[in-house]
Amino acid sequence: MSELGDLLFVPGPVNVAAPVAAEAAKPMISHRAGRFHEVFEDLRDKLRRVLRTRGEVVVFTASGTGAVEAAAANLARGRRALVPGTGEFSARLAETLRRHGAEVAVVEAEVGSAPSLEEMRERLEEFQPDIVAMVYNDTSPGVRLSYLRELCREAKSRGALTLVDAVSAVGGDELDVDEWGIDVLAGASQKCLAAPPGVSFISLSEDAVSSLVDEPTTFYFDLRKYLKFAERSETPFTPAVPLFYSLRAALTVILERGLERWIRMHMVRAAALYRAFEEMGFVAFVRRPYRSRTVLSFKPPRGVSVRSLRAALASRYGIYVAGGLGGLRDKIVRVGNMGPIGLRELITLVAAVGAELRRLGIRVDVSAAIDVLEEVLEGVGSGGG
Ligand SMILES: Cc1ncc(COP(=O)(O)O)c(C=O)c1O
């Protein structure tokens, strides 16, 4: 293991650049005074630019689950919500909406896939939902809802609100909140934005603001309160100021490098990693149209235990990849492709996985895998660290 720390290829949290982490060590300030107001407004402005919205942005001292719950607690009661079943996180989204008083219908699909857009259209027609709630990138099987934009358009044209959990996609995949007609979008700090965990946020369109329920089923996440306090650049409750600093710094890096470039870096790296892992005998778990760009899931080569591979990578090299969730536990390996990962880290991962396979007696040409990796990245630059 390296004194420089672990190499995180889990789907969040991700390695955080030292200057971004160091922001959190700044002297404490009052969250009811001018200096905080500047930080808060700058943070919200940068989030608006990353999300591509002119709407409201509310920031929470909570992980991504808090942001999703805030959306549900302020919109669900008495409404009908339709959810495409994409995995564990769509199940959580459906359950969260249900607990906050929605009648929820889930359009199921086989594990590692999503219902087709056509099926979603049919269910929209039948169920007539008030809300269509979607997970853009379902982190559990690594499923990307590739028709998100089209489904949002359909939903809006029928007068439904669109609610998107984009926790594992914001900053790592294409997104245009206003242009795509997303009324509520939830994101978090610790994934493709490459900041420490603990801050999450939602965007709210005008339609969303005018649809907030009168008495939300939450006290802490009462969005009207957040919007009221935001008028004077404050949060209703004590914010995690150090994490606000860090997230602001992480967003500054992304915007200075260029948002398009940051997202493209994730896409190119995803293509390179899929190829390199396939070269070593792994099989992509998700069919191409729904394959995630930020969480890559693979069935391991025959005879390889996911649990042992993960344990060996962690203990020998300090490299962390994830296993599956729920029914996929120990069946798939998930490789997080989030944040400022460079060529050095990619080669280290591929070489370490290759070395472990060889230790298990599996014939694998590690240098061919590295060649494939470099071939895909070539000309584009690893773009990372
Ligand atoms: C799609 C998705 N939604 C929600 C969450 C929950 O986020 P958190 O763990 O920050 O609460 C995650 C976390 O992995 C996620 O991937």
The ligand as an SDF file (V2000), in Angstrom:
LIG
                    3D

 16 16  0  0  0  0  0  0  0  0999 V2000
  -27.6220    6.7140   -8.1700 C   0  0  0  0  0  0  0  0  0  0  0  0
  -27.3800    6.9580   -6.7260 C   0  0  0  0  0  0  0  0  0  0  0  0
  -28.3330    7.5490   -6.0060 N   0  0  0  0  0  0  0  0  0  0  0  0
  -28.1740    7.7970   -4.7030 C   0  0  0  0  0  0  0  0  0  0  0  0
  -27.0240    7.4370   -4.0530 C   0  0  0  0  0  0  0  0  0  0  0  0
  -26.8930    7.6910   -2.5960 C   0  0  0  0  0  0  0  0  0  0  0  0
  -25.8700    8.5880   -2.3690 O   0  0  0  0  0  0  0  0  0  0  0  0
  -25.1900    8.6980   -0.9310 P   0  0  0  0  0  0  0  0  0  0  0  0
  -24.4700    7.4330   -0.6930 O   0  0  0  0  0  0  0  0  0  0  0  0
  -24.2970    9.8960   -1.1660 O   0  0  0  0  0  0  0  0  0  0  0  0
  -26.2580    8.9660    0.0460 O   0  0  0  0  0  0  0  0  0  0  0  0
  -26.0000    6.8120   -4.7390 C   0  0  0  0  0  0  0  0  0  0  0  0
  -24.7660    6.3820   -4.0780 C   0  0  0  0  0  0  0  0  0  0  0  0
  -24.0000    5.5940   -4.5740 O   0  0  0  0  0  0  0  0  0  0  0  0
  -26.1880    6.5790   -6.1230 C   0  0  0  0  0  0  0  0  0  0  0  0
  -25.2220    6.0030   -6.8260 O   0  0  0  0  0  0  0  0  0  0  0  0
  1  2  1  0
  2  3  1  0
  2 15  2  0
  3  4  2  0
  4  5  1  0
  5  6  1  0
  5 12  2  0
  6  7  1  0
  7  8  1  0
  8  9  2  0
  8 10  1  0
  8 11  1  0
 12 13  1  0
 12 15  1  0
 13 14  2  0
 15 16  1  0
M  END
$$$$
